[in-house]
Each structure stands twice: as structure tokens, then as C-alpha cells.
Amino acid sequence: MIDWQRVISLRNEIGEDDFAEIVPIFIEEVSEITEKIRENVTLGDLEDDLHCLKGSAVNLGFSEFADLCHKGESMAAKGAADSVDVVAILASFDASRAAFLKGLEDGTAA
């Protein structure tokens, strides 16, 4: 679900202080997009929304979520936005966020 090696690598690349600043920003930005999708899926915007989510997810090691976003983005690009499993994507984000925050708390990403 979480690519902890990516998380550790990012923390090492940007430093502990910047990492501590980026995490809440990432969570907030992604949460805003996922909430927009939860409230009203706009099929015309879904490809762009999933592309944005995928990029953020890859950067912070949310590997399962990134994969689901990538698949959904590809489907939407091919005109099948109505077939994208939005529920699974949102559930993956929720589970990934919880696992990530728990991992940070318990030192998994040390």
C-alpha cells in the first residue's frame, strides 16, 4: 500500500524539516480533490483529477492509490470515465492515508 522506501528516500532528499511541511500539504491537497470527487463526480474532470492525484501519490509513496489513479486516468482518457471504480480509488486513499500516518507515527518511515 505504501512504498516506505520512497517515503524514506523523499525524506532524505528534502530533509526532515521540509518533509514535515510537505506531508500536511500533500494530505490537504489530495483530500480536497478526493472530497470534490466524493461529493460530485464530474466525468469530464475525472481524467485530470486522477492525473493530479496520481502524481501526488507517486511522490509520497502511496503506491496502491497511485496505481488505481493511473488505471482510472487511462480509462477516462479512453472515454470510459463512467466505468472508473471511483469508490475503490477513494477507499484506497483513505486506507493509504491511515497507513501512512500510522507508519510515520510508529517509525515505519524512519
DSSP file (Angstrom, degrees, kcal/mol; ACC not computed):
  #  RESIDUE AA STRUCTURE BP1 BP2  ACC     N-H-->O    O-->H-N    N-H-->O    O-->H-N    TCO  KAPPA ALPHA  PHI   PSI    X-CA   Y-CA   Z-CA
    1    1 A M              0   0    0      0, 0.0    63,-1.3     0, 0.0     2,-0.5   0.000 360.0 360.0 360.0 -48.6    0.0    0.0    0.0
    2    2 A I        -     0   0    0     60,-0.2     2,-1.4    61,-0.2    60,-0.2  -0.949 360.0-141.5-114.7 131.1    2.8    2.4    1.0
    3    3 A D    >>  -     0   0    0     58,-3.4     4,-1.8    -2,-0.5     3,-0.6  -0.729  22.4-177.3 -87.7  90.0    6.2    2.4   -0.6
    4    4 A W  H 3> S+     0   0    0     -2,-1.4     4,-2.7     1,-0.3     5,-0.2   0.794  78.3  60.6 -64.5 -28.5    8.2    3.1    2.5
    5    5 A Q  H 3> S+     0   0    0      2,-0.2     4,-2.6     1,-0.2    -1,-0.3   0.901 105.5  48.6 -64.3 -38.6   11.5    3.1    0.6
    6    6 A R  H <> S+     0   0    0     -3,-0.6     4,-2.8     2,-0.2    -2,-0.2   0.907 111.2  50.1 -64.8 -41.7   10.1    6.0   -1.5
    7    7 A V  H  X S+     0   0    0     -4,-1.8     4,-2.5     2,-0.2    -2,-0.2   0.933 113.1  45.5 -61.8 -46.4    9.0    7.8    1.7
    8    8 A I  H  X S+     0   0    0     -4,-2.7     4,-2.4     2,-0.2    -2,-0.2   0.911 113.0  50.9 -63.6 -42.9   12.4    7.4    3.3
    9    9 A S  H  X S+     0   0    0     -4,-2.6     4,-2.5     2,-0.2    -2,-0.2   0.922 111.0  48.0 -61.2 -45.3   14.1    8.5    0.1
   10   10 A L  H  X S+     0   0    0     -4,-2.8     4,-2.5     2,-0.2     5,-0.3   0.927 110.8  50.9 -61.6 -45.3   12.0   11.6   -0.1
   11   11 A R  H  X S+     0   0    0     -4,-2.5     4,-1.9     1,-0.2    -1,-0.2   0.905 113.1  46.1 -59.2 -41.5   12.7   12.4    3.5
   12   12 A N  H  < S+     0   0    0     -4,-2.4    -1,-0.2     2,-0.2    -2,-0.2   0.871 112.4  51.4 -68.7 -37.0   16.4   12.0    2.9
   13   13 A E  H  < S+     0   0    0     -4,-2.5    -2,-0.2    -5,-0.2    -1,-0.2   0.905 124.3  24.5 -66.4 -43.5   16.3   14.1   -0.4
   14   14 A I  H  < S-     0   0    0     -4,-2.5     4,-0.5    -5,-0.2    -2,-0.2   0.585 110.8-114.5-104.6 -10.7   14.5   17.1    1.1
   15   15 A G     X  -     0   0    0     -4,-1.9     4,-2.4    -5,-0.3     5,-0.2   0.077  29.3 -80.8  92.4 154.4   15.4   16.9    4.8
   16   16 A E  H  > S+     0   0    0      1,-0.2     4,-2.3     2,-0.2     5,-0.2   0.883 124.7  50.4 -59.3 -44.5   13.3   16.2    7.9
   17   17 A D  H  > S+     0   0    0      2,-0.2     4,-1.2     1,-0.2    -1,-0.2   0.937 113.9  43.0 -64.5 -47.5   12.0   19.8    8.3
   18   18 A D  H  > S+     0   0    0     -4,-0.5     4,-2.4     1,-0.2     3,-0.2   0.884 112.5  54.4 -66.2 -37.4   10.8   20.1    4.7
   19   19 A F  H  X S+     0   0    0     -4,-2.4     4,-2.2     1,-0.2    -1,-0.2   0.925 105.5  52.8 -60.2 -44.2    9.3   16.7    4.8
   20   20 A A  H  < S+     0   0    0     -4,-2.3    -1,-0.2     1,-0.2    -2,-0.2   0.793 112.6  45.8 -62.7 -28.1    7.4   17.6    7.9
   21   21 A E  H  X S+     0   0    0     -4,-1.2     4,-1.0    -3,-0.2    -1,-0.2   0.847 111.6  51.0 -80.4 -36.3    6.0   20.6    6.0
   22   22 A I  H  X S+     0   0    0     -4,-2.4     4,-3.0     1,-0.2     5,-0.2   0.868  98.0  65.3 -72.3 -38.3    5.1   18.7    2.8
   23   23 A V  H  X S+     0   0    0     -4,-2.2     4,-2.6     1,-0.2     5,-0.2   0.929 104.3  42.7 -56.1 -52.7    3.2   15.9    4.4
   24   24 A P  H  > S+     0   0    0      0, 0.0     4,-2.4     0, 0.0    -1,-0.2   0.874 114.8  51.7 -64.0 -33.5    0.2   18.0    5.7
   25   25 A I  H  X S+     0   0    0     -4,-1.0     4,-2.8     2,-0.2     5,-0.2   0.930 111.1  47.7 -65.3 -45.1    0.2   20.0    2.4
   26   26 A F  H  X S+     0   0    0     -4,-3.0     4,-2.8     2,-0.2     5,-0.3   0.952 113.0  47.5 -59.0 -51.2    0.0   16.8    0.4
   27   27 A I  H  X S+     0   0    0     -4,-2.6     4,-2.4    -5,-0.2    -1,-0.2   0.908 114.2  47.7 -59.0 -43.2   -2.7   15.3    2.6
   28   28 A E  H  X S+     0   0    0     -4,-2.4     4,-2.2    -5,-0.2    -1,-0.2   0.936 113.7  45.9 -64.4 -47.6   -4.7   18.6    2.4
   29   29 A E  H  X S+     0   0    0     -4,-2.8     4,-1.7     2,-0.2    -2,-0.2   0.924 116.8  43.8 -63.6 -45.4   -4.4   18.9   -1.4
   30   30 A V  H  X S+     0   0    0     -4,-2.8     4,-2.8    -5,-0.2     5,-0.2   0.899 111.8  54.2 -68.0 -39.5   -5.3   15.3   -2.1
   31   31 A S  H  X S+     0   0    0     -4,-2.4     4,-2.6    -5,-0.3    -1,-0.2   0.882 105.4  54.2 -61.4 -38.2   -8.1   15.4    0.4
   32   32 A E  H  X S+     0   0    0     -4,-2.2     4,-1.9     2,-0.2    -1,-0.2   0.921 112.0  43.5 -61.6 -43.9   -9.6   18.4   -1.3
   33   33 A I  H  X S+     0   0    0     -4,-1.7     4,-2.2     2,-0.2    -2,-0.2   0.921 114.5  49.0 -69.6 -43.0   -9.6   16.6   -4.7
   34   34 A T  H  X S+     0   0    0     -4,-2.8     4,-2.8     1,-0.2    -2,-0.2   0.886 111.0  50.9 -65.6 -35.9  -11.0   13.4   -3.2
   35   35 A E  H  X S+     0   0    0     -4,-2.6     4,-2.6    -5,-0.2    -1,-0.2   0.894 108.0  52.8 -66.3 -38.8  -13.7   15.3   -1.4
   36   36 A K  H  X S+     0   0    0     -4,-1.9     4,-2.0    -5,-0.2    -2,-0.2   0.919 112.7  44.9 -59.9 -43.3  -14.7   17.0   -4.6
   37   37 A I  H  < S+     0   0    0     -4,-2.2    -2,-0.2     2,-0.2    -1,-0.2   0.908 112.1  52.1 -68.1 -42.2  -14.9   13.6   -6.3
   38   38 A R  H  < S+     0   0    0     -4,-2.8     3,-0.3     1,-0.2    -2,-0.2   0.910 113.2  44.4 -59.0 -43.0  -16.9   12.1   -3.3
   39   39 A E  H  < S-     0   0    0     -4,-2.6    -1,-0.2     1,-0.2    -2,-0.2   0.864 137.1  -6.5 -73.6 -36.8  -19.4   15.0   -3.4
   40   40 A N     <  -     0   0    0     -4,-2.0     2,-0.5    -5,-0.2    -1,-0.2  -0.649  64.6-145.1-165.1  98.0  -20.0   15.0   -7.1
   41   41 A V        -     0   0    0     -3,-0.3     2,-0.8    -2,-0.2    -4,-0.1  -0.546  13.6-161.0 -68.5 119.7  -18.0   13.0   -9.7
   42   42 A T    >>  -     0   0    0     -2,-0.5     3,-1.6     1,-0.2     4,-1.2  -0.894   3.5-160.0-103.5 104.4  -17.7   15.1  -12.8
   43   43 A L  H 3> S+     0   0    0     -2,-0.8     4,-0.5     1,-0.3     3,-0.3   0.817  89.8  58.1 -57.1 -32.6  -16.8   12.7  -15.5
   44   44 A G  H 34 S+     0   0    0      1,-0.2    -1,-0.3     2,-0.1     4,-0.3   0.776 114.2  37.8 -67.9 -26.0  -15.4   15.5  -17.7
   45   45 A D  H <> S+     0   0    0     -3,-1.6     4,-2.8     1,-0.1     5,-0.2   0.529  91.6  92.5 -98.7  -9.2  -12.9   16.3  -15.0
   46   46 A L  H  X S+     0   0    0     -4,-1.2     4,-2.9    -3,-0.3     5,-0.3   0.875  82.5  52.5 -60.1 -42.2  -12.1   12.8  -13.8
   47   47 A E  H  X S+     0   0    0     -4,-0.5     4,-2.0     1,-0.2    -1,-0.2   0.944 114.3  42.6 -58.9 -48.6   -9.1   12.2  -16.0
   48   48 A D  H  > S+     0   0    0     -4,-0.3     4,-2.3     2,-0.2    -2,-0.2   0.900 114.3  51.2 -65.8 -41.2   -7.4   15.5  -14.9
   49   49 A D  H  X S+     0   0    0     -4,-2.8     4,-2.5     1,-0.2    -2,-0.2   0.933 112.2  46.0 -61.9 -45.6   -8.3   14.9  -11.2
   50   50 A L  H  X S+     0   0    0     -4,-2.9     4,-2.7    -5,-0.2    -1,-0.2   0.850 109.9  54.8 -67.8 -33.4   -6.9   11.3  -11.3
   51   51 A H  H  X S+     0   0    0     -4,-2.0     4,-2.1    -5,-0.3    -1,-0.2   0.935 110.8  45.5 -62.6 -45.8   -3.8   12.6  -13.1
   52   52 A C  H  X S+     0   0    0     -4,-2.3     4,-2.0     2,-0.2    -2,-0.2   0.925 114.2  48.1 -63.1 -46.0   -3.2   15.1  -10.3
   53   53 A L  H  X S+     0   0    0     -4,-2.5     4,-2.8     1,-0.2    -2,-0.2   0.904 109.6  53.7 -61.9 -41.6   -3.9   12.5   -7.6
   54   54 A K  H  X S+     0   0    0     -4,-2.7     4,-2.7     1,-0.2     5,-0.2   0.923 107.8  49.7 -60.3 -45.8   -1.6   10.0   -9.2
   55   55 A G  H  X S+     0   0    0     -4,-2.1     4,-1.9     1,-0.2    -1,-0.2   0.918 113.5  45.1 -61.6 -44.4    1.3   12.5   -9.3
   56   56 A S  H  X S+     0   0    0     -4,-2.0     4,-1.5     2,-0.2    -1,-0.2   0.918 113.1  51.3 -64.3 -43.1    0.9   13.4   -5.7
   57   57 A A  H  X>S+     0   0    0     -4,-2.8     5,-2.5     1,-0.2     4,-0.6   0.911 109.4  49.4 -62.8 -43.7    0.5    9.7   -4.7
   58   58 A V  H ><5S+     0   0    0     -4,-2.7     3,-1.0     1,-0.2    -1,-0.2   0.920 108.6  53.9 -61.1 -44.2    3.7    8.6   -6.5
   59   59 A N  H 3<5S+     0   0    0     -4,-1.9    -1,-0.2     1,-0.2    -2,-0.2   0.832 115.5  38.4 -61.6 -33.4    5.7   11.4   -4.9
   60   60 A L  H 3<5S-     0   0    0     -4,-1.5    -1,-0.2    -3,-0.2    -2,-0.2   0.319 117.0-105.1-105.8   8.9    4.8   10.4   -1.4
   61   61 A G  T <<5 +     0   0    0     -3,-1.0   -58,-3.4    -4,-0.6     2,-2.0   0.654  67.5 145.7  85.0  16.1    4.8    6.6   -1.8
   62   62 A F     >< +     0   0    0     -5,-2.5     4,-2.6   -60,-0.2   -60,-0.2  -0.543  21.9 168.4 -82.3  74.6    1.1    5.9   -1.9
   63   63 A S  H  >  +     0   0    0     -2,-2.0     4,-2.3   -62,-0.4    -1,-0.2   0.886  66.4  44.6 -65.5 -46.7    1.7    3.1   -4.4
   64   64 A E  H  > S+     0   0    0    -63,-1.3     4,-2.4    -3,-0.2    -1,-0.2   0.939 116.2  47.7 -63.5 -46.0   -1.6    1.3   -4.4
   65   65 A F  H  > S+     0   0    0    -64,-0.4     4,-2.5     1,-0.2    -2,-0.2   0.913 111.1  51.6 -60.4 -44.1   -3.5    4.6   -4.6
   66   66 A A  H  X S+     0   0    0     -4,-2.6     4,-2.5     1,-0.2    -1,-0.2   0.904 109.3  50.6 -60.4 -42.2   -1.3    5.8   -7.4
   67   67 A D  H  X S+     0   0    0     -4,-2.3     4,-2.5     2,-0.2    -2,-0.2   0.921 111.2  47.5 -62.9 -44.2   -1.8    2.6   -9.4
   68   68 A L  H  X S+     0   0    0     -4,-2.4     4,-2.5     1,-0.2    -2,-0.2   0.902 112.3  49.7 -65.0 -40.2   -5.6    2.9   -9.1
   69   69 A C  H  X S+     0   0    0     -4,-2.5     4,-2.9     2,-0.2    -2,-0.2   0.909 110.1  51.4 -62.9 -41.6   -5.5    6.5  -10.1
   70   70 A H  H  X S+     0   0    0     -4,-2.5     4,-2.4     2,-0.2    -2,-0.2   0.931 111.3  46.8 -61.1 -46.7   -3.3    5.6  -13.1
   71   71 A K  H  X S+     0   0    0     -4,-2.5     4,-2.3     1,-0.2    -2,-0.2   0.924 114.8  46.8 -62.3 -43.9   -5.8    2.9  -14.2
   72   72 A G  H  X S+     0   0    0     -4,-2.5     4,-2.7     2,-0.2    -2,-0.2   0.898 110.8  52.0 -65.0 -40.5   -8.7    5.2  -13.8
   73   73 A E  H  X S+     0   0    0     -4,-2.9     4,-2.4     2,-0.2    -1,-0.2   0.917 110.1  49.2 -61.3 -43.5   -7.0    8.0  -15.6
   74   74 A S  H  X S+     0   0    0     -4,-2.4     4,-1.2     2,-0.2    -2,-0.2   0.906 111.7  48.7 -63.2 -42.2   -6.3    5.7  -18.5
   75   75 A M  H  <>S+     0   0    0     -4,-2.3     5,-2.8     1,-0.2     3,-0.5   0.932 111.9  48.7 -63.0 -45.1   -9.9    4.6  -18.7
   76   76 A A  H ><5S+     0   0    0     -4,-2.7     3,-1.6     4,-0.3     5,-0.4   0.885 107.6  55.3 -62.8 -38.4  -11.1    8.1  -18.6
   77   77 A A  H 3<5S+     0   0    0     -4,-2.4    -1,-0.2     1,-0.3    -2,-0.2   0.788 106.0  52.8 -64.5 -27.0   -8.7    9.1  -21.3
   78   78 A K  T 3<5S-     0   0    0     -4,-1.2    -1,-0.3    -3,-0.5    -2,-0.2   0.299 127.2 -99.4 -91.8   9.1  -10.2    6.3  -23.5
   79   79 A G  T < 5S+     0   0    0     -3,-1.6     3,-0.3    -5,-0.1    -3,-0.2   0.624  96.4 110.5  87.3  13.1  -13.7    7.7  -22.9
   80   80 A A    > < +     0   0    0     -5,-2.8     3,-2.0    -6,-0.2     4,-0.4  -0.146  25.2 131.7-112.8  38.0  -14.7    5.2  -20.2
   81   81 A A  G >   +     0   0    0     -5,-0.4     3,-1.2     1,-0.3    -1,-0.2   0.831  69.9  62.0 -58.2 -31.9  -14.8    7.6  -17.3
   82   82 A D  G 3  S+     0   0    0     -3,-0.3    -1,-0.3     1,-0.2    -2,-0.1   0.628 101.3  53.3 -71.0 -11.7  -18.2    6.2  -16.3
   83   83 A S  G <  S+     0   0    0     -3,-2.0    -1,-0.2   -11,-0.1     2,-0.2   0.452  79.3 116.7 -99.6  -3.3  -16.5    2.8  -15.7
   84   84 A V  S <  S-     0   0    0     -3,-1.2     2,-2.0    -4,-0.4     3,-0.2  -0.474  71.4-126.7 -68.7 132.6  -13.8    4.0  -13.4
   85   85 A D     >  +     0   0    0      1,-0.2     4,-1.9    -2,-0.2     3,-0.2  -0.556  39.2 168.5 -82.0  79.1  -14.2    2.5   -9.9
   86   86 A V  H  > S+     0   0    0     -2,-2.0     4,-2.7     1,-0.2     5,-0.2   0.855  72.1  58.6 -62.1 -37.3  -14.2    5.7   -8.0
   87   87 A V  H  > S+     0   0    0      1,-0.2     4,-2.4    -3,-0.2    -1,-0.2   0.917 107.1  46.7 -60.8 -43.8  -15.3    4.0   -4.8
   88   88 A A  H  > S+     0   0    0      2,-0.2     4,-2.3     1,-0.2    -1,-0.2   0.887 111.9  51.4 -65.8 -38.9  -12.2    1.8   -4.8
   89   89 A I  H  X S+     0   0    0     -4,-1.9     4,-2.1     2,-0.2    -2,-0.2   0.941 112.7  44.7 -63.5 -47.3   -9.9    4.7   -5.6
   90   90 A L  H  X S+     0   0    0     -4,-2.7     4,-2.4     1,-0.2    -2,-0.2   0.889 112.6  51.5 -66.2 -39.2  -11.4    6.8   -2.7
   91   91 A A  H  X S+     0   0    0     -4,-2.4     4,-2.6    -5,-0.2     5,-0.2   0.890 108.5  52.5 -63.8 -38.6  -11.2    3.8   -0.3
   92   92 A S  H  X S+     0   0    0     -4,-2.3     4,-2.9     2,-0.2     5,-0.2   0.903 108.8  49.6 -64.3 -40.6   -7.6    3.2   -1.3
   93   93 A F  H  X S+     0   0    0     -4,-2.1     4,-3.1     2,-0.2     5,-0.2   0.945 111.4  48.6 -62.5 -46.5   -6.8    6.8   -0.5
   94   94 A D  H  X S+     0   0    0     -4,-2.4     4,-2.0     1,-0.2    -2,-0.2   0.928 116.1  42.8 -59.2 -46.3   -8.5    6.6    2.9
   95   95 A A  H  X S+     0   0    0     -4,-2.6     4,-2.5     2,-0.2    -1,-0.2   0.891 115.3  49.7 -67.8 -39.8   -6.7    3.4    3.8
   96   96 A S  H  X S+     0   0    0     -4,-2.9     4,-2.9    -5,-0.2     5,-0.2   0.916 109.9  50.5 -65.9 -43.5   -3.4    4.7    2.4
   97   97 A R  H  X S+     0   0    0     -4,-3.1     4,-2.7    -5,-0.2     5,-0.2   0.927 112.4  47.2 -60.1 -44.9   -3.6    7.9    4.4
   98   98 A A  H  X S+     0   0    0     -4,-2.0     4,-2.3    -5,-0.2    -2,-0.2   0.925 114.7  45.9 -63.4 -44.7   -4.4    6.0    7.6
   99   99 A A  H  X S+     0   0    0     -4,-2.5     4,-2.5     2,-0.2    -2,-0.2   0.888 113.7  50.0 -64.9 -39.6   -1.5    3.5    7.0
  100  100 A F  H  X S+     0   0    0     -4,-2.9     4,-2.4     2,-0.2     5,-0.2   0.950 112.3  44.9 -64.4 -50.6    0.9    6.4    6.1
  101  101 A L  H  X S+     0   0    0     -4,-2.7     4,-2.0     1,-0.2    -2,-0.2   0.887 114.9  49.1 -64.2 -38.4    0.1    8.5    9.1
  102  102 A K  H  X S+     0   0    0     -4,-2.3     4,-2.8    -5,-0.2     6,-0.2   0.911 110.4  51.6 -65.3 -41.1    0.3    5.4   11.4
  103  103 A G  H  X>S+     0   0    0     -4,-2.5     5,-1.9     2,-0.2     6,-0.9   0.882 109.8  48.4 -63.1 -39.5    3.6    4.5    9.8
  104  104 A L  H  <5S+     0   0    0     -4,-2.4     3,-0.3     3,-0.2    -1,-0.2   0.902 113.8  48.4 -65.0 -40.3    5.0    8.0   10.4
  105  105 A E  H  <5S+     0   0    0     -4,-2.0    -2,-0.2     1,-0.2    -1,-0.2   0.897 116.1  40.7 -67.9 -41.9    3.8    7.8   14.0
  106  106 A D  H  <5S-     0   0    0     -4,-2.8    -1,-0.2    -5,-0.1    -2,-0.2   0.440 116.2-107.2 -92.9   2.0    5.2    4.3   14.8
  107  107 A G  T ><5S+     0   0    0     -4,-0.8     3,-1.9    -3,-0.3    -3,-0.2   0.589  74.9 135.3  90.8  10.5    8.5    4.9   12.9
  108  108 A T  T 3 <S+     0   0    0     -5,-1.9    -4,-0.2     1,-0.3    -5,-0.1   0.847  78.8  48.3 -58.6 -32.7    8.0    2.7    9.9
  109  109 A A  T 3         0   0    0     -6,-0.9    -1,-0.3     1,-0.2    -5,-0.1   0.109 360.0 360.0 -95.7  22.2    9.4    5.5    7.7
  110  110 A A    <         0   0    0     -3,-1.9    -1,-0.2    -7,-0.2    -2,-0.1   0.488 360.0 360.0 -76.0 360.0   12.4    6.1    9.9
